[in-house]
Amino acid sequence: MEQLTFFSVPEPQPPKPQPSRKNNDAVTAIPGLHYIKDYINQDQHDWLLDRIDEQQWLDDLKRRVQHYGFKYDYKARKVNHDMRIGELPEWLKSLSQKLYEDKHMPEVADQVIINEYQPGQGISSHIDCEPCFKDTIVSLSLGSDCVMNFTNKFDKAKKIPVWLAPRSLVVLSGKARREWLHGIAARKWDEWDGEKYERQRRVSLTFRKVIIRHNEVP
Ligand SMILES: O=C(O)CCC(=O)C(=O)O
């Protein structure tokens, strides 16, 4: 009887989400949306998160952010040559290059925003500034799973959730980028197939190519 104490009864595990089928539905319903599971491996994931956490976070929004390449002005919804920070750091440059080589972006990204979401934090539904950034926008998820909600710009009743797993990529181009808003509800859990999933800290890297109008180049 005493020996039983050496064996711990495994904690019941929360059900693991099975998102692929539903994301396949979303990918069919939203032209220009692509979801790539396991784009990076766990070591690359952990290495990236370590690099990110070595950098300075800005906390002028409700969530912490880091801007690379160009600073983006959320209030004015603009980015111009004066907002150039410089080249992407090496650890982001190689990833931008890989996204281009893997044909997820038609050009090498020159702007990256890193968002950190603690449980309870989100991002309001939006379409990324169209005059600021070229067509394809790619976001890589680290840390927690979460649900990103897509809402059709012409028919707000059309809402489609997409499950974003850590190490996955979501690619927005064409209609997915211009005709669907995307956002993450500010809450501590997500619901999927009738089950609730608690969120952990999530960090995302969003890659964009800035549009610089010629009259703005010094
Ligand atoms: O967290 C994400 O995956 C998306 C971030 C985003 O939509 C943005 O920075 O505009």
The ligand as a Gaussian input file, in Angstrom:
#p B3LYP/6-31G(d) Opt

LIG

0 1
 O       -1.158000      38.784000     -32.840000
 C       -1.335000      38.545000     -34.013000
 O       -1.176000      37.430000     -34.505000
 C       -1.823000      39.637000     -34.946000
 C       -1.274000      40.991000     -34.680000
 C       -1.926000      42.049000     -35.497000
 O       -2.992000      41.866000     -36.040000
 C       -1.304000      43.352000     -35.637000
 O       -0.239000      43.608000     -35.057000
 O       -1.862000      44.191000     -36.369000

